[in-house]
Amino acid sequence: MKPFAGFGQSGPHHSAAVNRGVPMQNKTLTAIVTHYVNYRESDRILTLFSLQSGRADVKAEGCRRPKSRLLTASQPFVYGEFVLFKSRGKYSLNSCEVRESFYPIRDDYDKFAAGSAMLSLCNEAVQPEEPNEPLFSLLYHSLSFLSYGSIDAQDLMICFLIRYLNIIGFCPSVTKCANCGKDVRTESNIAFSPEAGGALCALCSFRAEPISSLALEAMRRIILLDDKSIDRVRLPEKAKTQLWPHLLSYVRHVLGHPVKSLTILSEHLK
Ligand SMILES: [Zn+2]
């Protein structure tokens, strides 16, 4: 796997230029394409998740023409150095040095559904001019492992969801009861509720779905991992079958709507 060369950069590189009398500002972003919308006959509006400045919407002019030099860069999952120029308040893509296209994701249905869910979850969480290096690192490593790693796609998606929730500030309570604060690590009757904010002790678990201590322990360990170690995760079948529906309903509750690609992946994994 190629090293993640993006870290350590302090910000986008700017340079000024003038084109036909209109002042332009160039900048280079280390970014991943998370979404696109086709526009006019051969253009695309790309949504980039950039390391330096969060979300950026960029026009890729003529990128759908077969001979366009922007063709390869204008696909979802592409990771690279995107050179943009700003004219009349909007950014267009000038060129891109593609570092990784994560091609194997497109070759496998489960991988594609998992990767698409990761992209749309990041799209929901990232705002313009708001860098989020932990989330960028999680996405980059997860797409890398999905393409070239040995971890099962569902295990990877479970790790992604738990760590995603933690990064965006909605980590479920996994050590203490979300209602009364009691330590649940030694409890045997534990439940889990998105509405309550995570694990519930026996006394507070009224009507909530049960969860095993094994599944809760798996969540605690996944939160503590570093991104590079995710590929080593092998979830026991019992933990996996419990964590999957709990996390899906937790994410749906946090975002306020279901994530389409997660629902598709869920149907396919049945
Ligand atoms: Zn309680």
Residues whose N, C-alpha, C, O or C-beta is under 5 A from the ligand:
A	BS01	ZN	C177 N179 C180 G181 K182 C201 C204
